[in-house]
Every structure is written in structure tokens, then in C-alpha cells.
Amino acid sequence: PRVGERLTLTVDLTGTWSNPYQAEEVSLEAAVSCPSGTEYTMPGFLNQEFDRTNEGTADSPKEMLTPIGEPVWQVRLMPRTPGVHTIMLRARDRSGTVEHSVPVTVGEGTEPRFLRVSPRDPYSFAFDDGSPWLAIGLSVCWYRGEQGTYDYDDWFPMLAKNGGNYARIWQTRWAFGIEPETVGVYRQDQCFQFDRVLELAE
């Protein structure tokens, strides 16, 4: 990986649990030591990949999601400095805790700019370098029925073409709601859809 690129670690993890979404039963985290001396911890998660196909027409798409293989445990990171990072993977379940250290060499790249509350004005936003950010966009909170995320394939390019840099999205029961029916049980297909929209926004 390079600085500013997303790094996804897929972890071969087995253990004993009844609900993989309850941290009290199973958890995965990555403790990262950076060459700069900075340290941070990132939680892992269970992820199911899907194949997205259009079962409708070009004018009226119908999104179909088909699971690819079995769910896997992952950790996502975004390195901000080049050099060797030491990543300590730590997994815990009812039987105890295991650790596994992974060295990752990060190449030169472009420092990612993160948007935060402005240090000069708590009512506005700014990037890490202090440059201001003004939201120009729309509420496109959910997709239209069976069209699924294909709606955003149309909406986001048009929004960007017209100078947009912002979109308001809801996580609601009928769209992107990752926990719509039962508390503590996540919908992997809706997680995939939400990931898809974030990647498209990038």
C-alpha cells in the first residue's frame, strides 16, 4: 500500500461465538505502530462480499446482490506515513485472546485530507491543512426501490459535474439500514450497499 490508500487486512479467524456482531462474544482489533512513533487502534469487523448485477434494464435497473463465498473478518486502515508499520492483530472470544504481528511496508503517496470541525469556527468545517470546506449538494437519502445503488451511479456523477461535493444519506430500514430488524444482528447486504455508495463518492 501507499500513503493515503485504503489498506484492508483479511484475517483468518476462527473461534467460539453465537453472534459475531457482539463484541462481548468475539472481537478483532489492530494495534498499529507507525514509523513516526504514532500508535492507534482500529476495530475489525465481519464482512460479506457481494456480486452486484443489474437484472432490469438500463432505464430501470433492478439491483441483485449475490453473496461471494463466506463472510470474512477484516480491518481497514489508511496509512498516513511511509515506512514499516507494525500491526498487532488481537482477537478474543470465549476461550481467550490470541495475537499475531504483521509488518507492513507503506510506500510514498499522497497524504489524505480529512474533514473536521474547523478549529477557528465550531460552526464550519475545514481540512487538516486548515483550508475551509463548504458543502454543495443534495439530500439523496435513499435509493428508489429495486434500483438500489444503481441510482447513485447516476446521481453522483451528475452531482460532481455540477460542482457538488456533498450528499446526505440516511441509514433507514428500507435503505442502508444495517440493523433494521433485530438489535445486534447486521444486514450484510445493506453494509455492502453503503460501502458501494461511499466508494462511489470517493
Rosetta constraint file for C-alpha pairs under 8 A:
AtomPair CA 1 CA 5 HARMONIC 6.37 0.50
AtomPair CA 1 CA 6 HARMONIC 7.62 0.50
AtomPair CA 1 CA 7 HARMONIC 6.40 0.50
AtomPair CA 1 CA 105 HARMONIC 7.43 0.50
AtomPair CA 1 CA 106 HARMONIC 5.32 0.50
AtomPair CA 1 CA 107 HARMONIC 6.27 0.50
AtomPair CA 2 CA 79 HARMONIC 7.27 0.50
AtomPair CA 2 CA 82 HARMONIC 7.22 0.50
AtomPair CA 2 CA 106 HARMONIC 5.11 0.50
AtomPair CA 2 CA 107 HARMONIC 4.40 0.50
AtomPair CA 2 CA 108 HARMONIC 5.58 0.50
AtomPair CA 2 CA 109 HARMONIC 5.16 0.50
AtomPair CA 2 CA 110 HARMONIC 7.95 0.50
AtomPair CA 3 CA 78 HARMONIC 7.26 0.50
AtomPair CA 3 CA 79 HARMONIC 5.19 0.50
AtomPair CA 3 CA 80 HARMONIC 5.17 0.50
AtomPair CA 3 CA 81 HARMONIC 5.88 0.50
AtomPair CA 3 CA 82 HARMONIC 6.10 0.50
AtomPair CA 3 CA 106 HARMONIC 6.43 0.50
AtomPair CA 3 CA 107 HARMONIC 6.24 0.50
AtomPair CA 3 CA 108 HARMONIC 5.65 0.50
AtomPair CA 3 CA 109 HARMONIC 4.37 0.50
AtomPair CA 3 CA 110 HARMONIC 5.75 0.50
AtomPair CA 3 CA 111 HARMONIC 6.03 0.50
AtomPair CA 3 CA 112 HARMONIC 7.59 0.50
AtomPair CA 4 CA 78 HARMONIC 5.91 0.50
AtomPair CA 4 CA 79 HARMONIC 5.96 0.50
AtomPair CA 4 CA 80 HARMONIC 5.93 0.50
AtomPair CA 4 CA 109 HARMONIC 6.23 0.50
AtomPair CA 4 CA 110 HARMONIC 5.46 0.50
AtomPair CA 4 CA 111 HARMONIC 5.24 0.50
AtomPair CA 4 CA 112 HARMONIC 4.77 0.50
AtomPair CA 5 CA 78 HARMONIC 5.82 0.50
AtomPair CA 5 CA 79 HARMONIC 6.98 0.50
AtomPair CA 5 CA 109 HARMONIC 7.92 0.50
AtomPair CA 6 CA 76 HARMONIC 6.79 0.50
AtomPair CA 6 CA 77 HARMONIC 5.85 0.50
AtomPair CA 6 CA 78 HARMONIC 4.76 0.50
AtomPair CA 6 CA 79 HARMONIC 7.49 0.50
AtomPair CA 7 CA 76 HARMONIC 5.66 0.50
AtomPair CA 7 CA 77 HARMONIC 5.02 0.50
AtomPair CA 7 CA 78 HARMONIC 5.83 0.50
AtomPair CA 7 CA 79 HARMONIC 7.55 0.50
AtomPair CA 8 CA 74 HARMONIC 6.62 0.50
AtomPair CA 8 CA 75 HARMONIC 5.72 0.50
AtomPair CA 8 CA 76 HARMONIC 4.49 0.50
AtomPair CA 8 CA 77 HARMONIC 6.36 0.50
AtomPair CA 9 CA 74 HARMONIC 5.42 0.50
AtomPair CA 9 CA 75 HARMONIC 5.20 0.50
AtomPair CA 9 CA 76 HARMONIC 6.42 0.50
AtomPair CA 10 CA 72 HARMONIC 6.82 0.50
AtomPair CA 10 CA 73 HARMONIC 5.84 0.50
AtomPair CA 10 CA 74 HARMONIC 4.48 0.50
AtomPair CA 10 CA 75 HARMONIC 6.74 0.50
AtomPair CA 11 CA 72 HARMONIC 7.14 0.50
AtomPair CA 11 CA 73 HARMONIC 5.34 0.50
AtomPair CA 11 CA 74 HARMONIC 5.77 0.50
AtomPair CA 11 CA 75 HARMONIC 7.91 0.50
AtomPair CA 12 CA 72 HARMONIC 7.43 0.50
AtomPair CA 12 CA 73 HARMONIC 7.00 0.50
AtomPair CA 13 CA 72 HARMONIC 8.00 0.50
AtomPair CA 13 CA 73 HARMONIC 6.73 0.50
AtomPair CA 13 CA 91 HARMONIC 7.89 0.50
AtomPair CA 15 CA 26 HARMONIC 7.96 0.50
AtomPair CA 15 CA 93 HARMONIC 6.39 0.50
AtomPair CA 15 CA 95 HARMONIC 7.84 0.50
AtomPair CA 16 CA 25 HARMONIC 7.91 0.50
AtomPair CA 16 CA 26 HARMONIC 7.75 0.50
AtomPair CA 16 CA 93 HARMONIC 6.21 0.50
AtomPair CA 16 CA 94 HARMONIC 6.31 0.50
AtomPair CA 16 CA 95 HARMONIC 7.25 0.50
AtomPair CA 17 CA 25 HARMONIC 5.59 0.50
AtomPair CA 17 CA 26 HARMONIC 6.40 0.50
AtomPair CA 17 CA 93 HARMONIC 6.88 0.50
AtomPair CA 17 CA 94 HARMONIC 7.17 0.50
AtomPair CA 18 CA 25 HARMONIC 7.47 0.50
AtomPair CA 19 CA 25 HARMONIC 6.97 0.50
AtomPair CA 19 CA 185 HARMONIC 7.65 0.50
AtomPair CA 20 CA 25 HARMONIC 7.01 0.50
AtomPair CA 20 CA 26 HARMONIC 6.12 0.50
AtomPair CA 20 CA 46 HARMONIC 7.23 0.50
AtomPair CA 21 CA 26 HARMONIC 7.68 0.50
AtomPair CA 21 CA 45 HARMONIC 7.96 0.50
AtomPair CA 21 CA 46 HARMONIC 7.60 0.50
AtomPair CA 21 CA 184 HARMONIC 6.15 0.50
AtomPair CA 21 CA 185 HARMONIC 6.40 0.50
AtomPair CA 21 CA 186 HARMONIC 7.20 0.50
AtomPair CA 22 CA 26 HARMONIC 6.47 0.50
AtomPair CA 22 CA 27 HARMONIC 7.79 0.50
AtomPair CA 22 CA 184 HARMONIC 6.60 0.50
AtomPair CA 23 CA 27 HARMONIC 5.03 0.50
AtomPair CA 24 CA 93 HARMONIC 7.84 0.50
AtomPair CA 25 CA 92 HARMONIC 7.94 0.50
AtomPair CA 25 CA 93 HARMONIC 5.51 0.50
AtomPair CA 25 CA 94 HARMONIC 6.25 0.50
AtomPair CA 26 CA 91 HARMONIC 7.36 0.50
AtomPair CA 26 CA 92 HARMONIC 5.51 0.50
AtomPair CA 26 CA 93 HARMONIC 4.39 0.50
AtomPair CA 26 CA 94 HARMONIC 7.28 0.50
AtomPair CA 27 CA 43 HARMONIC 7.91 0.50
AtomPair CA 27 CA 44 HARMONIC 7.24 0.50
AtomPair CA 27 CA 45 HARMONIC 7.83 0.50
AtomPair CA 27 CA 91 HARMONIC 5.66 0.50
AtomPair CA 27 CA 92 HARMONIC 5.36 0.50
AtomPair CA 27 CA 93 HARMONIC 6.73 0.50
AtomPair CA 28 CA 43 HARMONIC 6.11 0.50
AtomPair CA 28 CA 44 HARMONIC 4.90 0.50
AtomPair CA 28 CA 45 HARMONIC 6.92 0.50
AtomPair CA 28 CA 73 HARMONIC 7.95 0.50
AtomPair CA 28 CA 89 HARMONIC 7.17 0.50
AtomPair CA 28 CA 90 HARMONIC 5.71 0.50
AtomPair CA 28 CA 91 HARMONIC 4.44 0.50
AtomPair CA 28 CA 92 HARMONIC 6.62 0.50
AtomPair CA 29 CA 41 HARMONIC 6.78 0.50
AtomPair CA 29 CA 42 HARMONIC 5.66 0.50
AtomPair CA 29 CA 43 HARMONIC 4.26 0.50
AtomPair CA 29 CA 44 HARMONIC 5.04 0.50
AtomPair CA 29 CA 75 HARMONIC 7.30 0.50
AtomPair CA 29 CA 89 HARMONIC 5.87 0.50
AtomPair CA 29 CA 90 HARMONIC 5.36 0.50
AtomPair CA 29 CA 91 HARMONIC 6.59 0.50
AtomPair CA 30 CA 41 HARMONIC 5.53 0.50
AtomPair CA 30 CA 42 HARMONIC 5.23 0.50
AtomPair CA 30 CA 43 HARMONIC 6.32 0.50
AtomPair CA 30 CA 44 HARMONIC 7.12 0.50
AtomPair CA 30 CA 75 HARMONIC 7.06 0.50
AtomPair CA 30 CA 87 HARMONIC 6.09 0.50
AtomPair CA 30 CA 88 HARMONIC 5.49 0.50
AtomPair CA 30 CA 89 HARMONIC 4.58 0.50
AtomPair CA 30 CA 90 HARMONIC 6.25 0.50
AtomPair CA 31 CA 39 HARMONIC 7.24 0.50
AtomPair CA 31 CA 40 HARMONIC 5.92 0.50
AtomPair CA 31 CA 41 HARMONIC 4.37 0.50
AtomPair CA 31 CA 42 HARMONIC 6.58 0.50
AtomPair CA 31 CA 87 HARMONIC 5.69 0.50
AtomPair CA 31 CA 88 HARMONIC 5.01 0.50
AtomPair CA 31 CA 89 HARMONIC 6.50 0.50
AtomPair CA 31 CA 90 HARMONIC 7.70 0.50
AtomPair CA 32 CA 39 HARMONIC 5.53 0.50
AtomPair CA 32 CA 40 HARMONIC 5.40 0.50
AtomPair CA 32 CA 41 HARMONIC 5.99 0.50
AtomPair CA 32 CA 42 HARMONIC 7.82 0.50
AtomPair CA 32 CA 85 HARMONIC 6.81 0.50
AtomPair CA 32 CA 86 HARMONIC 5.83 0.50
AtomPair CA 32 CA 87 HARMONIC 4.58 0.50
AtomPair CA 32 CA 88 HARMONIC 6.38 0.50
AtomPair CA 33 CA 37 HARMONIC 6.61 0.50
AtomPair CA 33 CA 38 HARMONIC 6.15 0.50
AtomPair CA 33 CA 39 HARMONIC 4.65 0.50
AtomPair CA 33 CA 40 HARMONIC 6.95 0.50
AtomPair CA 33 CA 85 HARMONIC 5.70 0.50
AtomPair CA 33 CA 86 HARMONIC 5.13 0.50
AtomPair CA 33 CA 87 HARMONIC 6.41 0.50
AtomPair CA 34 CA 38 HARMONIC 5.28 0.50
AtomPair CA 34 CA 39 HARMONIC 6.12 0.50
AtomPair CA 34 CA 81 HARMONIC 7.34 0.50
AtomPair CA 34 CA 83 HARMONIC 7.90 0.50
AtomPair CA 34 CA 84 HARMONIC 7.13 0.50
AtomPair CA 34 CA 85 HARMONIC 4.85 0.50
AtomPair CA 34 CA 86 HARMONIC 6.77 0.50
AtomPair CA 35 CA 81 HARMONIC 7.22 0.50
AtomPair CA 35 CA 82 HARMONIC 7.44 0.50
AtomPair CA 35 CA 83 HARMONIC 5.97 0.50
AtomPair CA 35 CA 84 HARMONIC 6.11 0.50
AtomPair CA 35 CA 85 HARMONIC 6.09 0.50
AtomPair CA 36 CA 81 HARMONIC 7.19 0.50
AtomPair CA 42 CA 75 HARMONIC 7.21 0.50
AtomPair CA 42 CA 76 HARMONIC 7.69 0.50
AtomPair CA 42 CA 77 HARMONIC 7.44 0.50
AtomPair CA 43 CA 75 HARMONIC 6.67 0.50
AtomPair CA 44 CA 73 HARMONIC 6.87 0.50
AtomPair CA 44 CA 74 HARMONIC 5.49 0.50
AtomPair CA 44 CA 75 HARMONIC 4.41 0.50
AtomPair CA 44 CA 76 HARMONIC 7.32 0.50
AtomPair CA 45 CA 73 HARMONIC 5.59 0.50
AtomPair CA 45 CA 74 HARMONIC 5.55 0.50
AtomPair CA 45 CA 75 HARMONIC 6.54 0.50
AtomPair CA 46 CA 71 HARMONIC 6.40 0.50
AtomPair CA 46 CA 72 HARMONIC 5.60 0.50
AtomPair CA 46 CA 73 HARMONIC 4.44 0.50
AtomPair CA 46 CA 74 HARMONIC 6.29 0.50
AtomPair CA 47 CA 71 HARMONIC 5.30 0.50
AtomPair CA 47 CA 72 HARMONIC 5.32 0.50
AtomPair CA 47 CA 73 HARMONIC 6.00 0.50
AtomPair CA 47 CA 74 HARMONIC 6.70 0.50
AtomPair CA 47 CA 188 HARMONIC 6.98 0.50
AtomPair CA 48 CA 67 HARMONIC 6.94 0.50
AtomPair CA 48 CA 68 HARMONIC 7.31 0.50
AtomPair CA 48 CA 69 HARMONIC 7.90 0.50
AtomPair CA 48 CA 70 HARMONIC 6.67 0.50
AtomPair CA 48 CA 71 HARMONIC 4.29 0.50
AtomPair CA 48 CA 72 HARMONIC 6.40 0.50
AtomPair CA 48 CA 188 HARMONIC 5.99 0.50
AtomPair CA 48 CA 189 HARMONIC 7.69 0.50
AtomPair CA 48 CA 192 HARMONIC 7.46 0.50
AtomPair CA 49 CA 67 HARMONIC 6.00 0.50
AtomPair CA 49 CA 68 HARMONIC 5.43 0.50
AtomPair CA 49 CA 69 HARMONIC 7.53 0.50
AtomPair CA 49 CA 71 HARMONIC 7.13 0.50
AtomPair CA 49 CA 192 HARMONIC 6.92 0.50
AtomPair CA 50 CA 65 HARMONIC 5.78 0.50
AtomPair CA 50 CA 66 HARMONIC 5.20 0.50
AtomPair CA 50 CA 67 HARMONIC 4.32 0.50
AtomPair CA 50 CA 68 HARMONIC 5.14 0.50
AtomPair CA 50 CA 189 HARMONIC 7.40 0.50
AtomPair CA 50 CA 192 HARMONIC 7.06 0.50
AtomPair CA 51 CA 64 HARMONIC 7.98 0.50
AtomPair CA 51 CA 65 HARMONIC 5.58 0.50
AtomPair CA 51 CA 66 HARMONIC 5.07 0.50
AtomPair CA 51 CA 67 HARMONIC 6.30 0.50
AtomPair CA 51 CA 68 HARMONIC 6.42 0.50
AtomPair CA 52 CA 63 HARMONIC 6.77 0.50
AtomPair CA 52 CA 64 HARMONIC 5.76 0.50
AtomPair CA 52 CA 65 HARMONIC 4.82 0.50
AtomPair CA 52 CA 66 HARMONIC 6.70 0.50
AtomPair CA 53 CA 63 HARMONIC 5.97 0.50
AtomPair CA 53 CA 64 HARMONIC 5.25 0.50
AtomPair CA 53 CA 65 HARMONIC 6.63 0.50
AtomPair CA 54 CA 61 HARMONIC 5.71 0.50
AtomPair CA 54 CA 62 HARMONIC 5.36 0.50
AtomPair CA 54 CA 63 HARMONIC 5.06 0.50
AtomPair CA 54 CA 64 HARMONIC 6.15 0.50
AtomPair CA 55 CA 61 HARMONIC 6.61 0.50
AtomPair CA 55 CA 62 HARMONIC 5.08 0.50
AtomPair CA 55 CA 63 HARMONIC 6.29 0.50
AtomPair CA 55 CA 64 HARMONIC 6.36 0.50
AtomPair CA 56 CA 60 HARMONIC 5.97 0.50
AtomPair CA 56 CA 61 HARMONIC 4.37 0.50
AtomPair CA 56 CA 62 HARMONIC 4.56 0.50
AtomPair CA 56 CA 63 HARMONIC 7.57 0.50
AtomPair CA 57 CA 61 HARMONIC 4.93 0.50
AtomPair CA 57 CA 62 HARMONIC 7.38 0.50
AtomPair CA 60 CA 147 HARMONIC 6.98 0.50
AtomPair CA 61 CA 146 HARMONIC 7.43 0.50
AtomPair CA 61 CA 147 HARMONIC 5.12 0.50
AtomPair CA 61 CA 150 HARMONIC 6.84 0.50
AtomPair CA 62 CA 146 HARMONIC 5.02 0.50
AtomPair CA 62 CA 147 HARMONIC 4.58 0.50
AtomPair CA 62 CA 148 HARMONIC 6.96 0.50
AtomPair CA 62 CA 150 HARMONIC 8.00 0.50
AtomPair CA 63 CA 146 HARMONIC 6.04 0.50
AtomPair CA 63 CA 147 HARMONIC 5.36 0.50
AtomPair CA 63 CA 148 HARMONIC 5.36 0.50
AtomPair CA 63 CA 149 HARMONIC 7.20 0.50
AtomPair CA 63 CA 150 HARMONIC 6.90 0.50
AtomPair CA 65 CA 189 HARMONIC 7.18 0.50
AtomPair CA 79 CA 106 HARMONIC 7.23 0.50
AtomPair CA 80 CA 111 HARMONIC 5.94 0.50
AtomPair CA 80 CA 112 HARMONIC 6.95 0.50
AtomPair CA 81 CA 106 HARMONIC 7.40 0.50
AtomPair CA 81 CA 108 HARMONIC 7.72 0.50
AtomPair CA 81 CA 111 HARMONIC 7.75 0.50
AtomPair CA 82 CA 105 HARMONIC 7.42 0.50
AtomPair CA 82 CA 106 HARMONIC 4.85 0.50
AtomPair CA 82 CA 107 HARMONIC 5.19 0.50
AtomPair CA 82 CA 108 HARMONIC 5.44 0.50
AtomPair CA 82 CA 109 HARMONIC 7.80 0.50
AtomPair CA 83 CA 105 HARMONIC 5.40 0.50
AtomPair CA 83 CA 106 HARMONIC 5.11 0.50
AtomPair CA 83 CA 107 HARMONIC 6.54 0.50
AtomPair CA 84 CA 103 HARMONIC 6.48 0.50
AtomPair CA 84 CA 104 HARMONIC 5.55 0.50
AtomPair CA 84 CA 105 HARMONIC 4.29 0.50
AtomPair CA 84 CA 106 HARMONIC 6.19 0.50
AtomPair CA 85 CA 103 HARMONIC 5.72 0.50
AtomPair CA 85 CA 104 HARMONIC 5.14 0.50
AtomPair CA 85 CA 105 HARMONIC 6.16 0.50
AtomPair CA 85 CA 106 HARMONIC 7.25 0.50
AtomPair CA 86 CA 101 HARMONIC 6.86 0.50
AtomPair CA 86 CA 102 HARMONIC 5.94 0.50
AtomPair CA 86 CA 103 HARMONIC 4.58 0.50
AtomPair CA 86 CA 104 HARMONIC 6.36 0.50
AtomPair CA 87 CA 101 HARMONIC 5.66 0.50
AtomPair CA 87 CA 102 HARMONIC 5.03 0.50
AtomPair CA 87 CA 103 HARMONIC 6.04 0.50
AtomPair CA 87 CA 104 HARMONIC 7.32 0.50
AtomPair CA 88 CA 99 HARMONIC 6.65 0.50
AtomPair CA 88 CA 100 HARMONIC 5.75 0.50
AtomPair CA 88 CA 101 HARMONIC 4.35 0.50
AtomPair CA 88 CA 102 HARMONIC 6.24 0.50
AtomPair CA 89 CA 99 HARMONIC 5.50 0.50
AtomPair CA 89 CA 100 HARMONIC 5.13 0.50
AtomPair CA 89 CA 101 HARMONIC 6.04 0.50
AtomPair CA 89 CA 102 HARMONIC 7.48 0.50
AtomPair CA 90 CA 97 HARMONIC 6.98 0.50
AtomPair CA 90 CA 98 HARMONIC 5.83 0.50
AtomPair CA 90 CA 99 HARMONIC 4.51 0.50
AtomPair CA 90 CA 100 HARMONIC 6.65 0.50
AtomPair CA 91 CA 97 HARMONIC 5.59 0.50
AtomPair CA 91 CA 98 HARMONIC 5.41 0.50
AtomPair CA 91 CA 99 HARMONIC 6.45 0.50
AtomPair CA 92 CA 96 HARMONIC 5.60 0.50
AtomPair CA 92 CA 97 HARMONIC 4.25 0.50
AtomPair CA 92 CA 98 HARMONIC 6.48 0.50
AtomPair CA 93 CA 97 HARMONIC 6.61 0.50
AtomPair CA 113 CA 127 HARMONIC 6.06 0.50
AtomPair CA 113 CA 128 HARMONIC 5.97 0.50
AtomPair CA 113 CA 129 HARMONIC 7.72 0.50
AtomPair CA 114 CA 127 HARMONIC 5.57 0.50
AtomPair CA 114 CA 128 HARMONIC 5.78 0.50
AtomPair CA 115 CA 125 HARMONIC 6.68 0.50
AtomPair CA 115 CA 126 HARMONIC 5.72 0.50
AtomPair CA 115 CA 127 HARMONIC 4.55 0.50
AtomPair CA 115 CA 128 HARMONIC 6.60 0.50
AtomPair CA 116 CA 125 HARMONIC 5.60 0.50
AtomPair CA 116 CA 126 HARMONIC 5.62 0.50
AtomPair CA 116 CA 127 HARMONIC 6.11 0.50
AtomPair CA 116 CA 128 HARMONIC 7.20 0.50
AtomPair CA 117 CA 121 HARMONIC 7.61 0.50
AtomPair CA 117 CA 122 HARMONIC 5.94 0.50
AtomPair CA 117 CA 123 HARMONIC 7.41 0.50
AtomPair CA 117 CA 124 HARMONIC 6.07 0.50
AtomPair CA 117 CA 125 HARMONIC 4.52 0.50
AtomPair CA 117 CA 126 HARMONIC 6.13 0.50
AtomPair CA 118 CA 122 HARMONIC 5.72 0.50
AtomPair CA 118 CA 123 HARMONIC 7.52 0.50
AtomPair CA 118 CA 124 HARMONIC 5.61 0.50
AtomPair CA 118 CA 125 HARMONIC 4.66 0.50
AtomPair CA 118 CA 126 HARMONIC 4.81 0.50
AtomPair CA 118 CA 127 HARMONIC 7.74 0.50
AtomPair CA 118 CA 130 HARMONIC 7.44 0.50
AtomPair CA 118 CA 132 HARMONIC 7.68 0.50
AtomPair CA 119 CA 126 HARMONIC 7.97 0.50
AtomPair CA 121 CA 125 HARMONIC 7.82 0.50
AtomPair CA 124 CA 132 HARMONIC 7.90 0.50
AtomPair CA 124 CA 133 HARMONIC 7.74 0.50
AtomPair CA 124 CA 134 HARMONIC 7.99 0.50
AtomPair CA 125 CA 132 HARMONIC 6.19 0.50
AtomPair CA 125 CA 133 HARMONIC 5.60 0.50
AtomPair CA 125 CA 134 HARMONIC 7.32 0.50
AtomPair CA 126 CA 130 HARMONIC 5.56 0.50
AtomPair CA 126 CA 131 HARMONIC 5.49 0.50
AtomPair CA 126 CA 132 HARMONIC 4.27 0.50
AtomPair CA 126 CA 133 HARMONIC 5.24 0.50
AtomPair CA 127 CA 131 HARMONIC 5.45 0.50
AtomPair CA 127 CA 132 HARMONIC 6.39 0.50
AtomPair CA 127 CA 133 HARMONIC 7.03 0.50
AtomPair CA 135 CA 164 HARMONIC 7.78 0.50
AtomPair CA 135 CA 165 HARMONIC 6.30 0.50
AtomPair CA 135 CA 166 HARMONIC 5.55 0.50
AtomPair CA 136 CA 163 HARMONIC 7.28 0.50
AtomPair CA 136 CA 164 HARMONIC 4.96 0.50
AtomPair CA 136 CA 165 HARMONIC 5.52 0.50
AtomPair CA 136 CA 166 HARMONIC 5.56 0.50
AtomPair CA 137 CA 159 HARMONIC 7.08 0.50
AtomPair CA 137 CA 164 HARMONIC 5.00 0.50
AtomPair CA 137 CA 165 HARMONIC 6.08 0.50
AtomPair CA 137 CA 166 HARMONIC 4.58 0.50
AtomPair CA 137 CA 167 HARMONIC 5.40 0.50
AtomPair CA 137 CA 168 HARMONIC 7.87 0.50
AtomPair CA 138 CA 166 HARMONIC 6.83 0.50
AtomPair CA 138 CA 167 HARMONIC 5.21 0.50
AtomPair CA 138 CA 168 HARMONIC 6.30 0.50
AtomPair CA 139 CA 167 HARMONIC 5.77 0.50
AtomPair CA 139 CA 168 HARMONIC 4.53 0.50
AtomPair CA 139 CA 169 HARMONIC 6.73 0.50
AtomPair CA 140 CA 167 HARMONIC 6.33 0.50
AtomPair CA 140 CA 168 HARMONIC 5.78 0.50
AtomPair CA 140 CA 169 HARMONIC 5.96 0.50
AtomPair CA 141 CA 168 HARMONIC 5.70 0.50
AtomPair CA 141 CA 169 HARMONIC 4.00 0.50
AtomPair CA 141 CA 170 HARMONIC 4.78 0.50
AtomPair CA 141 CA 171 HARMONIC 7.97 0.50
AtomPair CA 142 CA 169 HARMONIC 6.48 0.50
AtomPair CA 142 CA 170 HARMONIC 6.37 0.50
AtomPair CA 142 CA 171 HARMONIC 8.00 0.50
AtomPair CA 142 CA 175 HARMONIC 5.62 0.50
AtomPair CA 142 CA 176 HARMONIC 7.52 0.50
AtomPair CA 143 CA 147 HARMONIC 6.78 0.50
AtomPair CA 143 CA 148 HARMONIC 5.38 0.50
AtomPair CA 143 CA 149 HARMONIC 6.35 0.50
AtomPair CA 143 CA 151 HARMONIC 5.99 0.50
AtomPair CA 143 CA 152 HARMONIC 7.57 0.50
AtomPair CA 143 CA 175 HARMONIC 6.70 0.50
AtomPair CA 144 CA 148 HARMONIC 6.48 0.50
AtomPair CA 144 CA 151 HARMONIC 7.16 0.50
AtomPair CA 147 CA 151 HARMONIC 6.19 0.50
AtomPair CA 148 CA 193 HARMONIC 7.95 0.50
AtomPair CA 149 CA 153 HARMONIC 6.87 0.50
AtomPair CA 149 CA 193 HARMONIC 6.44 0.50
AtomPair CA 149 CA 196 HARMONIC 7.44 0.50
AtomPair CA 149 CA 197 HARMONIC 6.85 0.50
AtomPair CA 150 CA 154 HARMONIC 6.88 0.50
AtomPair CA 151 CA 155 HARMONIC 6.17 0.50
AtomPair CA 152 CA 156 HARMONIC 5.51 0.50
AtomPair CA 152 CA 197 HARMONIC 6.85 0.50
AtomPair CA 152 CA 200 HARMONIC 7.78 0.50
AtomPair CA 153 CA 157 HARMONIC 6.93 0.50
AtomPair CA 153 CA 200 HARMONIC 7.47 0.50
AtomPair CA 154 CA 158 HARMONIC 6.64 0.50
AtomPair CA 155 CA 159 HARMONIC 6.06 0.50
AtomPair CA 156 CA 160 HARMONIC 6.06 0.50
AtomPair CA 156 CA 200 HARMONIC 7.45 0.50
AtomPair CA 156 CA 201 HARMONIC 6.83 0.50
AtomPair CA 157 CA 161 HARMONIC 6.01 0.50
AtomPair CA 158 CA 162 HARMONIC 6.38 0.50
AtomPair CA 159 CA 163 HARMONIC 6.61 0.50
AtomPair CA 159 CA 164 HARMONIC 4.97 0.50
AtomPair CA 159 CA 165 HARMONIC 7.62 0.50
AtomPair CA 160 CA 164 HARMONIC 4.71 0.50
AtomPair CA 160 CA 165 HARMONIC 6.47 0.50
AtomPair CA 170 CA 175 HARMONIC 7.60 0.50
AtomPair CA 170 CA 176 HARMONIC 7.09 0.50
AtomPair CA 171 CA 175 HARMONIC 6.27 0.50
AtomPair CA 171 CA 176 HARMONIC 4.67 0.50
AtomPair CA 171 CA 177 HARMONIC 4.53 0.50
AtomPair CA 171 CA 178 HARMONIC 7.26 0.50
AtomPair CA 172 CA 176 HARMONIC 5.94 0.50
AtomPair CA 172 CA 177 HARMONIC 4.51 0.50
AtomPair CA 172 CA 180 HARMONIC 7.37 0.50
AtomPair CA 173 CA 177 HARMONIC 4.72 0.50
AtomPair CA 173 CA 178 HARMONIC 7.94 0.50
AtomPair CA 173 CA 179 HARMONIC 7.81 0.50
AtomPair CA 173 CA 180 HARMONIC 4.94 0.50
AtomPair CA 173 CA 181 HARMONIC 7.92 0.50
AtomPair CA 175 CA 190 HARMONIC 7.22 0.50
AtomPair CA 176 CA 190 HARMONIC 4.93 0.50
AtomPair CA 176 CA 191 HARMONIC 6.79 0.50
AtomPair CA 176 CA 193 HARMONIC 6.62 0.50
AtomPair CA 176 CA 194 HARMONIC 5.83 0.50
AtomPair CA 177 CA 187 HARMONIC 7.61 0.50
AtomPair CA 177 CA 190 HARMONIC 6.31 0.50
AtomPair CA 177 CA 191 HARMONIC 7.97 0.50
AtomPair CA 178 CA 186 HARMONIC 5.21 0.50
AtomPair CA 178 CA 187 HARMONIC 4.90 0.50
AtomPair CA 178 CA 188 HARMONIC 7.06 0.50
AtomPair CA 178 CA 190 HARMONIC 5.47 0.50
AtomPair CA 178 CA 191 HARMONIC 5.77 0.50
AtomPair CA 179 CA 183 HARMONIC 6.21 0.50
AtomPair CA 179 CA 184 HARMONIC 7.01 0.50
AtomPair CA 179 CA 185 HARMONIC 6.09 0.50
AtomPair CA 179 CA 186 HARMONIC 4.78 0.50
AtomPair CA 179 CA 187 HARMONIC 6.13 0.50
AtomPair CA 180 CA 186 HARMONIC 7.72 0.50
AtomPair CA 180 CA 187 HARMONIC 7.60 0.50
AtomPair CA 181 CA 185 HARMONIC 7.82 0.50
AtomPair CA 182 CA 186 HARMONIC 7.87 0.50
AtomPair CA 186 CA 191 HARMONIC 8.00 0.50
AtomPair CA 187 CA 191 HARMONIC 6.39 0.50
AtomPair CA 188 CA 192 HARMONIC 6.14 0.50
AtomPair CA 189 CA 193 HARMONIC 6.31 0.50
AtomPair CA 190 CA 194 HARMONIC 6.17 0.50
AtomPair CA 191 CA 195 HARMONIC 6.19 0.50
AtomPair CA 192 CA 196 HARMONIC 6.10 0.50
AtomPair CA 193 CA 197 HARMONIC 6.36 0.50
AtomPair CA 194 CA 198 HARMONIC 6.33 0.50
AtomPair CA 195 CA 199 HARMONIC 6.16 0.50
AtomPair CA 196 CA 200 HARMONIC 6.18 0.50
AtomPair CA 197 CA 201 HARMONIC 6.12 0.50
AtomPair CA 198 CA 202 HARMONIC 6.37 0.50
